[in-house]
């Protein structure tokens, strides 16, 4: 897990990452962007899940934690699309 960014990328945000669109059913991985606030525990960094729906500018993502599915509201800057 990242604890800090490199000097040249510190504070910078990729607009393409910020404007990424996901469809319900897409598989995504949680990739925390350190330049933006993240309201959840950092232990979900790297976990994979499915997009359920879009809510405003965020996405509702279902992630399995041990055996229970949990839902999180995450902005697209913290998500990365993965292929199945």
N, C-alpha and C positions, 0 to 999 in steps of 0.2 A: 504494500500500500504506500502511496505517495505521502510524504510528510511535508514536502516543499517542492516548488518549481525551480527550474533552472533560471539563472539571472536574466537571460535574454527573453524568456517567455513569461516572466513574472508580471501579473496584472493584466495580461493580454487575453482576450477572448476571441475565439474563432467565430465569425458570423455564420459560416456555413453550419457549424455545430449548433448554434443558437436557433437557426431557422429550419432545422431538420424536421420533416413531417413523418409521422408513423401512422400506420393503419392498425385497427383492432386485429389482434392475432399475430402481429409481428413479434419475433423474438428479439429481446434486447438484453444488454449487459449494463450494469450500473458502473459508470466510469466517472468518478467524482472530479469535477472541475474545481480546483482549489481557489481560483480567482472569484468564484461566486459563493454566496452563503449556501450551506447545506444543512437542513434542519433535522436530519435523521442521524442515527448512530453510524459511524464510519465502518462498522462491521459488515454492512451490506455492499461495500465496494467489491466489485468483481462478481457478484451474484447475478444469475440470469433469471429471466422471467418473461412473461407475455404481457403485451399491451392489451388492456381491457377496453378502455375508452379514453377520449380526450375530454378534459375538463378545463375550460378556459384556455390558458396557455400551457397547462401541465397535462401530464398523462397519468392515468391510473394503471399501475403495473402490479401484477400478481407475482410474488416471489415465494418459493417454498423455503421455509425456515425449519429445518429438520423434517418434520412430517406435516406441519400445518402450513397451508397457503396463507400468506399475509398480503395485504394490498397497501401500496404506497403511492402517494402523489408526488411525482418527480417531474422537474422541468426537462425539456429535451437536451439542454446543455450537459446534463449529468447522465445521459443515455447514449448507448452505442449499439447500432443494429448489428445482429449476428445472423449468419446463415445457418439454416438447419440442414 
